[in-house]
């Protein structure tokens, strides 16, 4: 499987990050950072050059990261902000999380993982609520007409 450096994708310019690639930079990348930390690996610094995404955008691979968890979170926030700026999606909650990371306001990788998970769950719940309310409206309209 072929992998492409994130820095190469970002260099393509505006809207170069697909929604699928942006998703891979969320929980899957944080999970990779947790594995990196737990394995005791040491490295330089987490950058766009240390993250690879498969050509089909189904996998992500971490090539290098610092052994300092706090620094990885700050760098992750900056990388995620750049990816959001190069994406077609404009998710305010994701940007807020990325900004919190970049400012050093996120305590650890587990907290970051939960923040991202809550964001995804919230989106799913809103969609589910919209479907339920639409169903109720259809039933109510049917009852009124018959």
N, C-alpha and C positions, 0 to 999 in steps of 0.2 A: 504494500500500500504506500502510495506517495504522500508525503507530508510537505506542507508549505509553512515557512516561518510567518508568524503573525506580522512581523515588521514588513514583510513583502506584501502581504495583503493590505496593510494600512497605507503603504506607499502607492497603491493604485489610486488613492484619492477618495473623494467624498462618495459615500454610499457603497464602499467596497466590502463592508462587513454585512453578510446576510443575516437574517434573523436566526437561522440554524447555527451559524458560527458564533453569534452573540450569545446564544444559549450555552454553547460549549464553554464560553468564557465565564460562565456563572458557576453553578454548583459543580459541574465536572472538573473545572480547573481548581476550585477550592478543595475538592476531594483529592486531587493530585498533590496540592500543596500540603495537605494533612498527611498523605502517605510519605511525601518527601521528608517532612518534619519527623514523623514517627520512625522512619528508617534510619535516622541519624545522619543522613546525607548532608554534606557541606558543599557550598559552592560560592559563587560570586554574588550576583544581584539578579533579582527577577526583572526581566525586561521583555520587550517585544521580540527580541532575538532569542529568548530562551523558551519560547512557547511555539509549538508547531500544531497545526490543524490539518487533519487528513484532507485530501483533495475532495472527498465526498462529504466532508464536514461532519462525519459521524464520530470521529475520535479526536482527542486532544492529547498532546504529549508535552511534558515538562522536561526541558533539557538542563536547566540550571536554576537555582534559587539560593538565596542566602540561608544561613542557619539561624538567622535572627527573625523570629516569627513576626515581630512588630514591623520590621522593615519590609518583609514580604507583603504584609497587609497594606502598608502605605504605597508600595510600588504597584500592587495589584489594583488599588484604587485609581492610580494614574493611568494604568494600562486600560482598565475598564472604561474610564472617561474618554480616552482616545478612541476606543472601539465604538462607544456610543455615538461619538461625534462622526464616525465614519459609517454609521449604520442607517438603514432606512427607518428603523424604529425610534420613536421618541418617548421612552418610558421614564416618566418623572421619578417614580419610586426607585428604579434601578439607578438613575443618575444620583439620587439622594444617597443611596447606599455607597456608590462609588466615591462620592465626595466625602462621606464620613470616613471611609477607609483612607483616602488620600490625606485627610487632615489628622490621621492617627487616632480617631475616636472609637475605633472598633478594637475591643480587648484581645480577642484571639480568633483563630480560624473557625472554631466551633460556633462562636457567636455569629461570625460572618455567614457561615453555612446556614444557620437557622434564620438569619435575616433574609437570605435569598429564598429559602424554602417558604417562609411566610409570604413573601411577595408573590410567588407562584401560586400558593394555595389561595390567596386573596383573589387573584385573577380568576381561578377556577370557580370559587364560590360566587363571584359576581355573575359569571356566565350561567351557572346553575340557577341562580336566583332569577335572572332574566328569562330563562326557559320556563321556569315554574310560573312566573307572573304572566308570561305570554299564554301559557296553557290555561290559566285561570280566566284570563280575558276572553279567550276563545270560547271556553265553556259558558261563561256568563253571557256572551253575545248569542250563543246558540240557545240558551234558556230563554232569553228575552224574545228571540225571533219565533220560538215555537211555543 
